[in-house]
Amino acid sequence: MTAAVQTRPASVRDRVSDAEWKVRTDLAACYRLVAKYGMSDLIYNHITAKVPGDAKHFLINPFGLLYTEITASCFYTLDLDGNVVDKPDGEFGEFPVNRAGFMIHSAVHGARPDLNCVMHTHTRAGMAVSAMKQGLLPLTQSAMRFYGAIGFHDYEQPTVDMSERDRIARDLGPHSTLILRNHGLVACGPSVQDTWNLMYWLETACQVQVDVLASGAEVSMPSAELAAQMAKRYGPQGKVNFSPMEWPALLRQLDREDPSYKT
């Protein structure tokens, strides 16, 4: 008698393309880096990425995991209406999706085909600057990068009111970064590595601004002309992009410390 052949459910790695697995791995790495560099907020907030070759579907974390628990296999796939298209088997598939978080990300993914990754944070410095009427000041080289290149969205209570998506997209406009007033920060890029780079330096600029204003010292403000030149140099059309050099180094750091993000 022929023995019965036992089959196992296909793993996430087995059922997605190589291109999607690369995005999943980078996205999981980004979560781990956000935690490592002090930009996480317990189980809250999200970093999302579009499924390669599919403008209507994006990957999002299960709501309830710490950023240090995120792996390439754990992501849910959502459509722009918030429907779950795919999710992992096992314990990761038992978590819900944060509807309010989905709304912010779907607003950008639906409106901006040039942006494939969206990151939202609630850092102490980011929230502090979001509460300042003047927003981000061009106090440093890091901050000048965002001069005239950041949108502002007035606070709306956490909600699943889908009409807010239109207002978020409107307020983001042509930019890659957005300050949610009295709330936090949003950074968006053509790739995960570009989005990490934007948020890291935006967060750094916010931290420095809080420190400078808290010091009470007389502030040296660069000219608007210089700030505009720096924003152009480091903007999407500029000639300077350090993210391709930073990202491999950061992945090597994660691989030395804990490569489980790739599972």
Stockholm file with secondary structure:
# STOCKHOLM 1.0

chainA/1-263         MTAAVQTRPASVRDRVSDAEWKVRTDLAACYRLVAKYGMSDLIYNHITAKVPGDAKHFLINPFGLLYTEITASCFYTLDLDGNVVDKPDGEFGEFPVNRAGFMIHSAVHGARPDLNCVMHTHTRAGMAVSAMKQGLLPLTQSAMRFYGAIGFHDYEQPTVDMSERDRIARDLGPHSTLILRNHGLVACGPSVQDTWNLMYWLETACQVQVDVLASGAEVSMPSAELAAQMAKRYGPQGKVNFSPMEWPALLRQLDREDPSYKT
#=GR chainA/1-263 SS CCCCCCCCCCCHHHHSCHHHHHHHHHHHHHHHHHHHTTCCBTTBCEEEEEETTEEEEEEECCTTCCGGGCCTTCCEEEETTCCEEECCSGGGGGSCCCHHHHHHHHHHHHHCTTCCEEEEECCHHHHHHHTSTTCSCCCSHHHHTTTTCEEEECCCCSCCCTTHHHHHHHHHTTCSEEEETTTEEEEEESSHHHHHHHHHHHHHHHHHHHHHHHHTCCCCCCCHHHHHHHHHHHSTTSSCCCHHHHHHHHHHHHHHHCGGGGC
#=GC SS_cons         CCCCCCCCCCCHHHHSCHHHHHHHHHHHHHHHHHHHTTCCBTTBCEEEEEETTEEEEEEECCTTCCGGGCCTTCCEEEETTCCEEECCSGGGGGSCCCHHHHHHHHHHHHHCTTCCEEEEECCHHHHHHHTSTTCSCCCSHHHHTTTTCEEEECCCCSCCCTTHHHHHHHHHTTCSEEEETTTEEEEEESSHHHHHHHHHHHHHHHHHHHHHHHHTCCCCCCCHHHHHHHHHHHSTTSSCCCHHHHHHHHHHHHHHHCGGGGC
//
